[in-house]
């Protein structure tokens, strides 16, 4: 597992997640067997809107109280969250410089119903790596391990923690004149605003 990094499968990850990837050139090892944790990025993301930060949550099916490994967490479609999330993303970014360039690829993710959260998050990760032109191999853990002897970012990239991988240098955001620069929101903010220059920022 030398030269790899360990990450969680999370929803439209923050910019810092891809700073970590860009600064480690080995394969991306995703933990399939860690327990799903509430109030983390595993089923939530943050986007920058005209009114500031908007958090988007993917609803999950709640069974009995036992812990569930990430690979077994099922998405709930009791409410039309896909339409809501895509509408929110369109409203926030349709006037950004590169939204139209990437729009169809991201829209397709919200038109397919994935049974498992893990699979949905991996499909997004693959698309985002392609958009960022970051060529990495994605592999998966075979079991849960508390620690690894390679860089492990499963718990450090968290909505309640400041990431060590945050780049303090601002990039252009469409509502910056209204809200100031908002750091470390979802990487789609960087992609829609910076387009092909996103990789250079990382």
Contact map, one row per residue, 1 for C-alpha under 8 A:
1111000000000000000000000000000000000000000000000000000000000000000000000000000000000000000000000000000000000000000000000000000000000000000000000000010000000000000000000000000000000000000000000000000000
1111000000000000000000000100000000000000000000000000000000000000000000000000000000000000000000000000000000000000000000000000000000000000000000000000010000000000000000000000000000000000000000000000000000
1111100000000000000000011110000000000000000000000000000000000000000000000000000000000000000000000000000000000000000000000000000000000000000000000000010000000000000000000000000000000000000000000000000000
1111110000000000000000011111100000000000000000000000000000000000000000000000000000000000000000000000000000000000000000000000000000000000000000000000011000000000000000000000000000000000000000000000000000
0011111000000000000010010111100000000000000000000000000000000000000000000000000000000000000000000000000000000000000000000000000000000000000000000000011110000000000000000000000000000000000000000000000000
0001111100000000000000000001111000000000000000000000000000000000000000000000000000000000000000000000000000000000000000000000000000000000000000000000011111000000000000000000000000000000000000000000000000
0000111110000000000000000001111000000000000000000000000000000000000000000000000000000000000000000000000000000000000000000000000000000000000000000000000111000000000000000000000000000000000000000000000000
0000011111000000000000000000011100000000010000000000000000000000000000000000000000000000000000000000000000000000000000000000000000000000000000000000000011000000000000000000000000000000000000000000000000
0000001111100000000000000000011100000000010000000000000000000000000000000000000000000000000000000000000000000000000001001100000000000000000000000000000000000000000000000000000000000000000000000000000000
0000000111111000000000000000000000000000111100000000000000000000000000000000000000000000000000000000000000000000000001001000000000000000000000000000000000000000000000000000000000000000000000000000000000
0000000011111000000000000000000000000000111110000000000000000000000000000000000000000000000000000000000000000000000000001001000000000000000000000000000000000000000000000000000000000000000000000000000000
0000000001111100000000000000000000000000000110000000000000000000000000000000000000000000000000000000000000000000000000001001100000000000000000000000000000000000000000000000000000000000011100000000000000
0000000001111111110000000000000000000000100010000000000000000000000000000000000000000000000000000000000000000000000000000000000000000000000000000000000000000000000000000000000000000000011000000000000000
0000000000011111110000000000000000000000000011000000000000000000000000000000000000000000000000000000000000000000000000000000000000000000000000000000000000000000000000000000000000000001111000000000000000
0000000000001111111000000000000000000000000000000000000000000000000000000000000000000000000000000000000000000000000000000000000000000000000000000000000000000000000001000000000000000001111001000000000000
0000000000001111111100000000000000000000000000000000000000000000000000000000000000000000000000000000000000000000000000000000000000000000000000000000000000001000001111100000000000000001000000000000000000
0000000000001111111110000000000000000000000000000000000000000000000000000000000000000000000000000000000000000000000000000000000000000000000000000000000000001000000010000000000000000000000000000000000000
0000000000001111111111000000000000000000000000000000000000000000000000000000000000000000000000000000000000000000000000000000000000000000000000000000000000000000000000000000000000000000001000000000000001
0000000000000011111111100000000000000000000000000000000000000000000000000000000000000000000000000000000000000000000000000000000000000000000000000000000000000000000011100000000000000000000000000000000001
0000000000000001111111110000000000000000000000000000000000000000000000000000000000000000000000000000000000000000000000000000000000000000000000000000000000000000000010000000000000000000000000000000000000
0000100000000000111111111001000000000000000000000000000000000000000000000000000000000000000000000000000000000000000000000000000000000000000000000000000000000000000000000000000000000000000000000000000000
0000000000000000011111111000000000000000000000000000000000000000000000000000000000000000000000000000000000000000000000000000000000000100000000000000000000000000000000000000000000000000000000000000000001
0000000000000000001111111000000000000000000000000000000000000000000000000000000000000000000000000000000000000000000000000000000000000000000000000000000000000000000000000000000000000000000000000000000000
0011100000000000000111111100000000000000000000000000000000000000000000000000000000000000000000000000000000000000000000000000000000000000000000000000000000000000000000000000000000000000000000000000000000
0011000000000000000011111110000000000000000000000000000000000000000000000000000000000000000000000000000000000000000000000000000000000001000000000000000000000000000000000000000000000000000000000000000000
0111100000000000000000011111000000000000000000000000000000000000000000000000000000000000000000000000000000000000000000000000000000000001100000000000000000000000000000000000000000000000000000000000000000
0011100000000000000000001111100000000000000000000000000000000000000000000000000000000000000000000000000000000000000000000000000000000001111000000000000000000000000000000000000000000000000000000000000000
0001111000000000000010000111110000000000000000000000000000000000000000000000000000000000000000000000000000000000000000000000000000000001111000000000000000000000000000000000000000000000000000000000000000
0001111000000000000000000011111000000000000000000000000000000000000000000000000000000000000000000000000000000000000000000000000000000000011110000000000000000000000000000000000000000000000000000000000000
0000011110000000000000000001111100000000000000000000000000000000000000000000000000000000000000000000000000000000000000000000000000000000011110000000000000000000000000000000000000000000000000000000000000
0000011110000000000000000000111111000000000000000000000000000000000001000000000000000000000000000000000000000000000000000000000000000000000110110000000000000000000000000000000000000000000000000000000000
0000000110000000000000000000011111000000000000000000000000000000000011100000000000000000000000000000000000000000000001000000000000000000000111110000000000000000000000000000000000000000000000000000000000
0000000000000000000000000000001111100000000000000000000000000000000011100000000000000000000000000000000000000000000000000000000000000000000011110000000000000000000000000000000000000000000000000000000000
0000000000000000000000000000001111110000000000000000000000000000000011000000000000000000000000000000000000000000000000000000000000000000000000010000000000000000000000000000000000000000000000000000000000
0000000000000000000000000000000011111000000000000000000000000000001111000000000000000000000000000000000000000000000000000000000000000000000000000000000000000000000000000000000000000000000000000000000000
0000000000000000000000000000000001111100010000000000000000000000001111001000000000000000000000000000000000000000000000000000000000000000000000000000000000000000000000000000000000000000000000000000000000
0000000000000000000000000000000000111111010000000000000000000000000000000000000000000000000000000000000000000000000000000000000000000000000000000000000000000000000000000000000000000000000000000000000000
0000000000000000000000000000000000011111010000000000000000000000000000000000000000000000000000000000000000000000000000000000000000000000000000000000000000000000000000000000000000000000000000000000000000
0000000000000000000000000000000000001111100100000000000000000000000000000000000000000000000000000000000000000000000000000000000000000000000000000000000000000010000000000000000000000000000000000000000000
0000000000000000000000000000000000001111111100000000000000000000000000000000000000000000000000000000000000000000000000000000000000000000000000000000000000000110000000000000000000000000000000000000000000
0000000001101000000000000000000000000011111110000000000000000000000000000000000000000000000000000000000000000000000000000000000000000000000000000000000000000110000000000000000000000000000000000000000000
0000000111100000000000000000000000011101111100000000000000000000000000000000000000000000000000000000000000000000000000000000000000000000000000000000000000000000000000000000000000000000000000000000000000
0000000001100000000000000000000000000001111110000000000011100000000000000000000000000000000000000000000000000000000010000000000000000000000000000000000000000000000000000000000000000000000000000000000000
0000000001110000000000000000000000000011111111000000001111000000000000000000000000000000000000000000000000000000000000000000000000000000000000000000000000000000000000000000000000000000000000000000000000
0000000000111100000000000000000000000000101111100000001110000000000000000000000000000000000000000000000000000000000000000000000000000000000000000000000000000000000000000000000000000000110000000000000000
0000000000000100000000000000000000000000000111110000111100000000000000000000000000000000000000000000000000000000000000000000000000000000000000000000000000000000000000000000000000000000110000000000000000
0000000000000000000000000000000000000000000011111000111100000000000000000000000000000000100100000000000000000000000000000000000000000000000000000000000000000000000000000000000000000000110110000000000000
0000000000000000000000000000000000000000000001111111110000000000000000000000000000000000000100000000000000000000000000000000000000000000000000000000000000000000000000000000001000000100100010000000000000
0000000000000000000000000000000000000000000000111111110000000000000000000000000000000000001110000000000000000000000000000000000000000000000000000000000000000000000000000000001000000000000000000000000000
0000000000000000000000000000000000000000000000011111000000000000000000000000000000000000000100000000000000000000000000000000000000000000000000000000000000000000000000000000001001100000000000000000000000
0000000000000000000000000000000000000000000000011111110000000000000000000000000000000000000000000000000000000000000000000000000000000000000000000000000000000000000000000000000000100000000000000000000000
0000000000000000000000000000000000000000000000011111110000000000000000000000000000000000000000000000000000000000000000000000000000000000000000000000000000000000000000000000000000100000000000000000000000
0000000000000000000000000000000000000000000001111011111000000000000000000000000000000000000000000000000000000000000000000000000000000000000000000000000000000000000000000000000000000100000000000000000000
0000000000000000000000000000000000000000000001111011111100000000000000000000000000000000000000000000000000000000000000000000000000000000000000000000000000000000000000000000000000000000000000000000000000
0000000000000000000000000000000000000000000111100000111110000000000000000000000000000000000000000000000000000000000000000000000000000000000000000000000000000000000000000000000000000000000000000000000000
0000000000000000000000000000000000000000000111100000011111000000000000000000000000001000000000000000000000000000000000000000000000000000000000000000000000000000000000000000000000000000000000000000000000
0000000000000000000000000000000000000000001110000000001111100000000000000000000000000000000000000000000000000000000000000000000000000000000000000000000000000000000000000000000000000000000000000000000000
0000000000000000000000000000000000000000001100000000000111110000000000000011000010000000000000000000000000000000000000000000000000000000000000000000000000000000000000000000000000000000000000000000000000
0000000000000000000000000000000000000000001000000000000011111000000000000011100010000000000000000000000000000000000000000000000000000000000000000000000000000000000000000000000000000000000000000000000000
0000000000000000000000000000000000000000000000000000000001111100000000001111000000000000000000000000000000000000000010000000000000000000000000000000000000000000000000000000000000000000000000000000000000
0000000000000000000000000000000000000000000000000000000000111110000000001111000000000000000000000000000000000000000000000000000000000000000000000000000000000000000000000000000000000000000000000000000000
0000000000000000000000000000000000000000000000000000000000011111100000000000000000000000000000000000000000000000000000000000000000000000000000000000000000000000000000000000000000000000000000000000000000
0000000000000000000000000000000000000000000000000000000000001111110000000000000000000000000000000000000000000000000000000000000000000000000000000000000000000000000000000000000000000000000000000000000000
0000000000000000000000000000000000000000000000000000000000000111110000000000000000000000000000000000000000000000000000000000000000000000000000000000000000000000000000000000000000000000000000000000000000
0000000000000000000000000000000000000000000000000000000000000111111000000000000000000000000000000000000000000000000000000000000000000000000000000000000000000000000000000000000000000000000000000000000000
0000000000000000000000000000000000000000000000000000000000000011111100000000000000000000000000000000000000000000000000000000000000000000000000000000000000000000000000000000000000000000000000000000000000
0000000000000000000000000000000000110000000000000000000000000000111110000000000000000000000000000000000000000000000000000000000000000000000000000000000000000000000000000000000000000000000000000000000000
0000000000000000000000000000000000110000000000000000000000000000011111011000000000000000000000000000000000000000000000000000000000000000000000000000000000000000000000000000000000000000000000000000000000
0000000000000000000000000000000111110000000000000000000000000000001111111000000000000000000000000000000000000000000000000000000000000000000000000000000000000000000000000000000000000000000000000000000000
0000000000000000000000000000001111110000000000000000000000000000000111111000000000000000000000000000000000000000000011000000000000000000000000000000000000000000000000000000000000000000000000000000000000
0000000000000000000000000000000110000000000000000000000000000000000011111000000000000000000000000000000000000000000111100000000000000000000000000000000000000000000000000000000000000000000000000000000000
0000000000000000000000000000000000000000000000000000000000000000000111111100000000000000000000000000000000000000000111000000000000000000000000000000000000000000000000000000000000000000000000000000000000
0000000000000000000000000000000000010000000000000000000000011000000111111110000000000000000000000000000000000000000111000000000000000000000000000000000000000000000000000000000000000000000000000000000000
0000000000000000000000000000000000000000000000000000000000011000000000011111000000000000000000000000000000000000001110000000000000000000000000000000000000000000000000000000000000000000000000000000000000
0000000000000000000000000000000000000000000000000000000001111000000000001111100000000000000000000000000000000000011110000000000000000000000000000000000000000000000000000000000000000000000000000000000000
0000000000000000000000000000000000000000000000000000000001111000000000000111111000000000000000000000000000000000000000000000000000000000000000000000000000000000000000000000000000000000000000000000000000
0000000000000000000000000000000000000000000000000000000000100000000000000011111110000000000000000000000000000000000000000000000000000000000000000000000000000000000000000000000000000000000000000000000000
0000000000000000000000000000000000000000000000000000000000000000000000000001111100000000000000000000000000000000000000000000000000000000000000000000000000000000000000000000000000000000000000000000000000
0000000000000000000000000000000000000000000000000000000000000000000000000001111110000000000000000000000000000000000000000000000000000000000000000000000000000000000000000000000000000000000000000000000000
0000000000000000000000000000000000000000000000000000000000000000000000000000111111110000000000000000000000000000000000000000000000000000000000000000000000000000000000000000000000000000000000000000000000
0000000000000000000000000000000000000000000000000000000001100000000000000000101111111000000000000000000000000000000000000000000000000000000000000000000000000000000000000000000000000000000000000000000000
0000000000000000000000000000000000000000000000000000000000000000000000000000000111111100000000000000000000000110000000000000000000000000000000000000000000000000000000000000000000000000000000000000000000
0000000000000000000000000000000000000000000000000000000000000000000000000000000111111110000000000000000000000100000000000000000000000000000000000000000000000000000000000000000000000000000000000000000000
0000000000000000000000000000000000000000000000000000000000000000000000000000000111111111000000000000000000000000000000000000000000000000000000000000000000000000000000000000000000000000000000000000000000
0000000000000000000000000000000000000000000000000000000100000000000000000000000011111111100000000000000000000000000000000000000000000000000000000000000000000000000000000000000000000000000000000000000000
0000000000000000000000000000000000000000000000000000000000000000000000000000000001111111110000000000000000100100000000000000000000000000000000000000000000000000000000000000000000000000000000000000000000
0000000000000000000000000000000000000000000000000000000000000000000000000000000000111111111000000000000000000000000000000000000000000000000000000000000000000000000000000000000000000000000000000000000000
0000000000000000000000000000000000000000000000000000000000000000000000000000000000011111111100000000000000000000000000000000000000000000000000000000000000000000000000000000000000000000000000000000000000
0000000000000000000000000000000000000000000000100000000000000000000000000000000000001111111111000000000000000000000000000000000000000000000000000000000000000000000000000000000000000000000000000000000000
0000000000000000000000000000000000000000000000000000000000000000000000000000000000000111111111000000000000000000000000000000000000000000000000000000000000000000000000000000000000000000000000000000000000
0000000000000000000000000000000000000000000000001000000000000000000000000000000000000011111111000000000000000000000000000000000000000000000000000000000000000000000000000000000000000000000000000000000000
0000000000000000000000000000000000000000000000111100000000000000000000000000000000000001111111100000000000000000000000000000000000000000000000000000000000000000000000000000000000000000000000000000000000
0000000000000000000000000000000000000000000000001000000000000000000000000000000000000000111111110010000000000000000000000000000000000000000000000000000000000000000000000000010000000000000010010000000000
0000000000000000000000000000000000000000000000000000000000000000000000000000000000000000111111110011000000000000000000000000000000000000000000000000000000000000000000000000000000000000000000000000000000
0000000000000000000000000000000000000000000000000000000000000000000000000000000000000000000111111010000000000000000000000000000000000000000000000000000000000000000000000000010000000000000000000000000000
0000000000000000000000000000000000000000000000000000000000000000000000000000000000000000000011111110000000000000000000000000000000000000000000000000000000000000000000000000110000000000000000011000000000
0000000000000000000000000000000000000000000000000000000000000000000000000000000000000000000000111111000000000000000000000000000000000000000000000000000000000000000000000000000000000000000000011110000000
0000000000000000000000000000000000000000000000000000000000000000000000000000000000000000000000011111110000000000000000000000000000000000000000000000000000000000000000000000000000000000000000111110000000
0000000000000000000000000000000000000000000000000000000000000000000000000000000000000000000011111111111000000000000000000000000000000000000000000000000000000000000000000000000000000000000000011000000000
0000000000000000000000000000000000000000000000000000000000000000000000000000000000000000000001001111111100000000000000000000000000000000000000000000000000000000000000000000000000000000000000000000000000
0000000000000000000000000000000000000000000000000000000000000000000000000000000000000000000000000111111100000000000000000000000000000000000000000000000000000000000000000000000000000000000000000000000000
0000000000000000000000000000000000000000000000000000000000000000000000000000000000000000000000000111111111000000000000000000000000100000000000000000000000000000000000000000000000000000000000010000000000
0000000000000000000000000000000000000000000000000000000000000000000000000000000000000000000000000011111111100000000000000000000000000000000000000000000000000000000000000000000000000000000000000000000000
0000000000000000000000000000000000000000000000000000000000000000000000000000000000000000000000000001111111110000000000000000000000000000000000000000000000000000000000000000000000000000000000000000000000
0000000000000000000000000000000000000000000000000000000000000000000000000000000000000000000000000000011111111000000000000000001000000000000000000000000000000000000000000000000000000000000000000000000000
0000000000000000000000000000000000000000000000000000000000000000000000000000000000000000000000000000011111111100000000000000000000000000000000000000000000000000000000000000000000000000000000000000000000
0000000000000000000000000000000000000000000000000000000000000000000000000000000000000100000000000000001111111110000000000000000000000000000000000000000000000000000000000000000000000000000000000000000000
0000000000000000000000000000000000000000000000000000000000000000000000000000000000000000000000000000000111111111000000000000000000000000000000000000000000000000000000000000000000000000000000000000000000
0000000000000000000000000000000000000000000000000000000000000000000000000000000000000000000000000000000011111111000000010011000000000000000000000000000000000000000000000000000000000000000000000000000000
0000000000000000000000000000000000000000000000000000000000000000000000000000000001100100000000000000000001111111100000000000000000000000000000000000000000000000000000000000000000000000000000000000000000
0000000000000000000000000000000000000000000000000000000000000000000000000000000001000000000000000000000000111111100000000000000000000000000000000000000000000000000000000000000000000000000000000000000000
0000000000000000000000000000000000000000000000000000000000000000000000000000000000000000000000000000000000011111110000000000000000000000000000000000000000000000000000000000000000000000000000000000000000
0000000000000000000000000000000000000000000000000000000000000000000000000000000000000000000000000000000000000111111000000000000000000000000000000000000000000000000000000000000000000000000000000000000000
0000000000000000000000000000000000000000000000000000000000000000000000000010000000000000000000000000000000000001111110110000000000000000000000000000000000000000000000000000000000000000000000000000000000
0000000000000000000000000000000000000000000000000000000000000000000000000110000000000000000000000000000000000000111110100000000000000000000000000000000000000000000000000000000000000000000000000000000000
0000000000000000000000000000000000000000000000000000000000000000000000111110000000000000000000000000000000000000011111110000000000000000000000000000000000000000000000000000000000000000000000000000000000
0000000000000000000000000000000000000000001000000000000000010000000001111110000000000000000000000000000000000000011111111000000000000000000000000000000000000000000000000000000000000000000000000000000000
0000000011000000000000000000000100000000000000000000000000000000000001111000000000000000000000000000000000000000000111111100000000000000000000000000000000000000000000000000000000000000000000000000000000
0000000000000000000000000000000000000000000000000000000000000000000000100000000000000000000000000000000000000000011111111110000000000000000000000000000000000000000000000000000000000000000000000000000000
0000000000000000000000000000000000000000000000000000000000000000000000000000000000000000000000000000000000001000010111111111000000000000000000000000000000000000000000000000000000000000000000000000000000
0000000011110000000000000000000000000000000000000000000000000000000000000000000000000000000000000000000000000000000011111111100000000000000000000000000000000000000000000000000000000000000000000000000000
0000000010000000000000000000000000000000000000000000000000000000000000000000000000000000000000000000000000000000000001111111110000000000000000000000000000000000000000000000000000000000000000000000000000
0000000000000000000000000000000000000000000000000000000000000000000000000000000000000000000000000000000000001000000000111111111000000000000000000000000000000000000000000000000000000000000000000000000000
0000000000110000000000000000000000000000000000000000000000000000000000000000000000000000000000000000000000001000000000011111111100000000000000000000000000000000000000000000000000000000000000000000000000
0000000000010000000000000000000000000000000000000000000000000000000000000000000000000000000000000000000000000000000000001111111110000000000000000000000000000000000000000000000000000000000000000000000000
0000000000000000000000000000000000000000000000000000000000000000000000000000000000000000000000000000000000000000000000000111111111000000000000000000000000000000000000000000000000000000000000000000000000
0000000000000000000000000000000000000000000000000000000000000000000000000000000000000000000000000000000010000000000000000011111111100000000000000000000000000000000000000000000000000000000000000000000000
0000000000000000000000000000000000000000000000000000000000000000000000000000000000000000000000000000000000000000000000000001111111110000000000000000000000000000000000000000000000000000000100000000000000
0000000000000000000000000000000000000000000000000000000000000000000000000000000000000000000000000000000000000000000000000000111111111111000000000000000000000000000000000000000000000000000000000000000000
0000000000000000000000000000000000000000000000000000000000000000000000000000000000000000000000000000000000000000000000000000011111111110000000000000000000000000000000000000000000000000000000000000000000
0000000000000000000000000000000000000000000000000000000000000000000000000000000000000000000000000000010000000000000000000000001111111100000000000000000000000000000000000000000000000000000000100001000000
0000000000000000000000000000000000000000000000000000000000000000000000000000000000000000000000000000000000000000000000000000000111111100000000000000000000000000000000000000000000000000000000100001011000
0000000000000000000000000000000000000000000000000000000000000000000000000000000000000000000000000000000000000000000000000000000011111110000000000000000000000000000000000000000000000000000000000000001000
0000000000000000000001000000000000000000000000000000000000000000000000000000000000000000000000000000000000000000000000000000000011111111000000000000000000000000000000000000000000000000000000000000001000
0000000000000000000000000000000000000000000000000000000000000000000000000000000000000000000000000000000000000000000000000000000011001111100000000000000000000000000000000000000000000000000000000000000000
0000000000000000000000001111000000000000000000000000000000000000000000000000000000000000000000000000000000000000000000000000000010000111110000000000000000000000000000000000000000000000000000000000000000
0000000000000000000000000111000000000000000000000000000000000000000000000000000000000000000000000000000000000000000000000000000000000011111000000000000000000000000000000000000000000000000000000000000000
0000000000000000000000000011110000000000000000000000000000000000000000000000000000000000000000000000000000000000000000000000000000000001111100000000000000000000000000000000000000000000000000000000000000
0000000000000000000000000011110000000000000000000000000000000000000000000000000000000000000000000000000000000000000000000000000000000000111110000000000000000000000000000000000000000000000000000000000000
0000000000000000000000000000111100000000000000000000000000000000000000000000000000000000000000000000000000000000000000000000000000000000011111000000000000000000000000000000000000000000000000000000000000
0000000000000000000000000000111110000000000000000000000000000000000000000000000000000000000000000000000000000000000000000000000000000000001111110000000000000000000000000000000000000000000000000000000000
0000000000000000000000000000000110000000000000000000000000000000000000000000000000000000000000000000000000000000000000000000000000000000000111110000000000000000000000000000000000000000000000000000000000
0000000000000000000000000000001110000000000000000000000000000000000000000000000000000000000000000000000000000000000000000000000000000000000011111000000000000000000000000000000000000000000000000000000000
0000000000000000000000000000001111000000000000000000000000000000000000000000000000000000000000000000000000000000000000000000000000000000000011111100000000000000000000000000000000000000000000000000000000
0000000000000000000000000000000000000000000000000000000000000000000000000000000000000000000000000000000000000000000000000000000000000000000000111111000000000000000000000000000000000000000000000000000000
0000000000000000000000000000000000000000000000000000000000000000000000000000000000000000000000000000000000000000000000000000000000000000000000011111000000000000000000000000000000000000000000000000000000
0000000000000000000000000000000000000000000000000000000000000000000000000000000000000000000000000000000000000000000000000000000000000000000000001111100100000000000000000000000000000000000000000000000000
0000000000000000000000000000000000000000000000000000000000000000000000000000000000000000000000000000000000000000000000000000000000000000000000001111111100000000000000000000000000000000000000000000000000
0000000000000000000000000000000000000000000000000000000000000000000000000000000000000000000000000000000000000000000000000000000000000000000000000011111000000000000000000000000000000000000000000000000000
1111110000000000000000000000000000000000000000000000000000000000000000000000000000000000000000000000000000000000000000000000000000000000000000000001111100000000000000000000000000000000000000000000000000
0001110000000000000000000000000000000000000000000000000000000000000000000000000000000000000000000000000000000000000000000000000000000000000000000001111110000000000000000000000000000000000000000000000000
0000111000000000000000000000000000000000000000000000000000000000000000000000000000000000000000000000000000000000000000000000000000000000000000000011011111100000000000000000000000000000000000000000000000
0000111100000000000000000000000000000000000000000000000000000000000000000000000000000000000000000000000000000000000000000000000000000000000000000000001111111000000000000000000000000000000000000000000000
0000011100000000000000000000000000000000000000000000000000000000000000000000000000000000000000000000000000000000000000000000000000000000000000000000000111111000000000000000000000000000000000000000000000
0000000000000000000000000000000000000000000000000000000000000000000000000000000000000000000000000000000000000000000000000000000000000000000000000000000111111100000000000000000000000000000000000000000000
0000000000000000000000000000000000000000000000000000000000000000000000000000000000000000000000000000000000000000000000000000000000000000000000000000000011111100101000000000000000000000000000000000000000
0000000000000001100000000000000000000000000000000000000000000000000000000000000000000000000000000000000000000000000000000000000000000000000000000000000011111110111000000000000000000000000000000000000000
0000000000000000000000000000000000000001100000000000000000000000000000000000000000000000000000000000000000000000000000000000000000000000000000000000000000111111111000000000000000000000000000000000000000
0000000000000000000000000000000000000011100000000000000000000000000000000000000000000000000000000000000000000000000000000000000000000000000000000000000000001111110000000000000000000000000000000000000000
0000000000000000000000000000000000000000000000000000000000000000000000000000000000000000000000000000000000000000000000000000000000000000000000000000000000000111110000000000000000000000000000000000000000
0000000000000000000000000000000000000000000000000000000000000000000000000000000000000000000000000000000000000000000000000000000000000000000000000000000000011111111000000000000000000000000000000000000000
0000000000000000000000000000000000000000000000000000000000000000000000000000000000000000000000000000000000000000000000000000000000000000000000000000000000001111111101000000000000000000000000000000000000
0000000000000001000000000000000000000000000000000000000000000000000000000000000000000000000000000000000000000000000000000000000000000000000000000000000000011100111111000000000000000000000000000000000000
0000000000000001000000000000000000000000000000000000000000000000000000000000000000000000000000000000000000000000000000000000000000000000000000000000000000000000011111000000000000000000000000000000000000
0000000000000001101100000000000000000000000000000000000000000000000000000000000000000000000000000000000000000000000000000000000000000000000000000000000000000000001111100000000000000000000000000000000000
0000000000000011001000000000000000000000000000000000000000000000000000000000000000000000000000000000000000000000000000000000000000000000000000000000000000000000011111110000000000000011000000000000000000
0000000000000001001000000000000000000000000000000000000000000000000000000000000000000000000000000000000000000000000000000000000000000000000000000000000000000000000011111100000000000000000000000000000001
0000000000000000000000000000000000000000000000000000000000000000000000000000000000000000000000000000000000000000000000000000000000000000000000000000000000000000000001111100000000000010000000000000000000
0000000000000000000000000000000000000000000000000000000000000000000000000000000000000000000000000000000000000000000000000000000000000000000000000000000000000000000000111110000000000000000000000000000000
0000000000000000000000000000000000000000000000000000000000000000000000000000000000000000000000000000000000000000000000000000000000000000000000000000000000000000000000111111000000001010000000000000000000
0000000000000000000000000000000000000000000000000000000000000000000000000000000000000000000000000000000000000000000000000000000000000000000000000000000000000000000000001111100000001000000001000100000000
0000000000000000000000000000000000000000000000000000000000000000000000000000000000000000000000000000000000000000000000000000000000000000000000000000000000000000000000000111110100001000000000001100000000
0000000000000000000000000000000000000000000000000000000000000000000000000000000000000000000000010000000000000000000000000000000000000000000000000000000000000000000000000011111100001000000010001000000000
0000000000000000000000000000000000000000000000000000000000000000000000000000000000000000000010110000000000000000000000000000000000000000000000000000000000000000000000000001111110000000000000001000000000
0000000000000000000000000000000000000000000000011100000000000000000000000000000000000000000000000000000000000000000000000000000000000000000000000000000000000000000000000000111111110000000000000000000000
0000000000000000000000000000000000000000000000000000000000000000000000000000000000000000000000000000000000000000000000000000000000000000000000000000000000000000000000000001111111111100000000000000000000
0000000000000000000000000000000000000000000000000000000000000000000000000000000000000000000000000000000000000000000000000000000000000000000000000000000000000000000000000000011111110000000000000000000000
0000000000000000000000000000000000000000000000000100000000000000000000000000000000000000000000000000000000000000000000000000000000000000000000000000000000000000000000000000001111110000000000000000000000
0000000000000000000000000000000000000000000000000111000000000000000000000000000000000000000000000000000000000000000000000000000000000000000000000000000000000000000000000000001111111100000000000000000000
0000000000000000000000000000000000000000000000000000000000000000000000000000000000000000000000000000000000000000000000000000000000000000000000000000000000000000000000000000001111111100000000000000000000
0000000000000000000000000000000000000000000000000000000000000000000000000000000000000000000000000000000000000000000000000000000000000000000000000000000000000000000000000111100100111110000000000000000000
0000000000000000000000000000000000000000000000010000100000000000000000000000000000000000000000000000000000000000000000000000000000000000000000000000000000000000000000000000000100111111100000000000000000
0000000000000000000000000000000000000000000000000000000000000000000000000000000000000000000000000000000000000000000000000000000000000000000000000000000000000000000001010100000000001111100000000000000000
0000000000000111000000000000000000000000000000000000000000000000000000000000000000000000000000000000000000000000000000000000000000000000000000000000000000000000000001000000000000000111111000000000000000
0000000000000110000000000000000000000000000011110000000000000000000000000000000000000000000000000000000000000000000000000000000000000000000000000000000000000000000000000000000000000111111010000000000000
0000000000011110000000000000000000000000000011100000000000000000000000000000000000000000000000000000000000000000000000000000000000000000000000000000000000000000000000000000000000000001111111000000000000
0000000000011110010000000000000000000000000000000000000000000000000000000000000000000000000000000000000000000000000000000000000000000000000000000000000000000000000000000000000000000001111111100000000000
0000000000010000000000000000000000000000000000100000000000000000000000000000000000000000000000000000000000000000000000000000000100000000000000000000000000000000000000000000000000000000011111110000000000
0000000000000000000000000000000000000000000000110000000000000000000000000000000000000000000010000000000000000000000000000000000000000000000000000000000000000000000000000000100000000000111111111000000000
0000000000000010000000000000000000000000000000000000000000000000000000000000000000000000000000000000000000000000000000000000000000000000000000000000000000000000000000000010000000000000011111111110010000
0000000000000000000000000000000000000000000000000000000000000000000000000000000000000000000000000100000000000000000000000000000000110000000000000000000000000000000000000000000000000000001111111111010000
0000000000000000000000000000000000000000000000000000000000000000000000000000000000000000000010011110010000000000000000000000000000000000000000000000000000000000000000000000000000000000000111111110000000
0000000000000000000000000000000000000000000000000000000000000000000000000000000000000000000000011110000000000000000000000000000000000000000000000000000000000000000000000001110000000000000011111110000000
0000000000000000000000000000000000000000000000000000000000000000000000000000000000000000000000001100000000000000000000000000000000000000000000000000000000000000000000000011000000000000000001111111110000
0000000000000000000000000000000000000000000000000000000000000000000000000000000000000000000000001100000000000000000000000000000000000000000000000000000000000000000000000000000000000000000001111111110000
0000000000000000000000000000000000000000000000000000000000000000000000000000000000000000000000000000000000000000000000000000000000110000000000000000000000000000000000000000000000000000000000100111111000
0000000000000000000000000000000000000000000000000000000000000000000000000000000000000000000000000000000000000000000000000000000000000000000000000000000000000000000000000000000000000000000000000111111110
0000000000000000000000000000000000000000000000000000000000000000000000000000000000000000000000000000000000000000000000000000000000010000000000000000000000000000000000000000000000000000000001100111111111
0000000000000000000000000000000000000000000000000000000000000000000000000000000000000000000000000000000000000000000000000000000000011100000000000000000000000000000000000000000000000000000000000001111111
0000000000000000000000000000000000000000000000000000000000000000000000000000000000000000000000000000000000000000000000000000000000000000000000000000000000000000000000000000000000000000000000000000111111
0000000000000000000000000000000000000000000000000000000000000000000000000000000000000000000000000000000000000000000000000000000000000000000000000000000000000000000000000000000000000000000000000000111111
0000000000000000011001000000000000000000000000000000000000000000000000000000000000000000000000000000000000000000000000000000000000000000000000000000000000000000000000100000000000000000000000000000011111
